Amino acid sequence: MIKRSIYAAVTGMASGLAAPALAASNGADWITPVSDGVTTLTSSIVSIAGAVIGLCIVCFGLWAAMRQRIEWATFWVFFVAGLFITVGPAAITWFIDLMQKKA
């Protein structure tokens, strides 16, 4: 049930971003609507997911302090997730800008 909901959400976001590009006719400016959609999507994802990852790191720190032992594998999972959340949207925006220069 949860997997289906996640798949539906990801499919909905992907189709929402791709719809302007797919609807464009020959020679139409298809990058601008996609760029605007990605900018809006990435800003909302970064703000929400960044807060969630930050809260998880704080809770993990409190949990590790109470147990007086830190599990480095779990810490690195949170660290890499935070890195993907902050660097990923910038990489997507960079790629769209690169495609815009080629078009």
Secondary structure, DSSP 4 states (H G I P E B T S, - for coil): -HHHHHHHHHHHHHHHHHHHHHH--TT---HHHHHHHHHHHHHHHHHHHHHHHHHHHHHHHHHHHHHT---HHHHHHHHHHHHHHHHHHHHHHHHHHHHHHH-
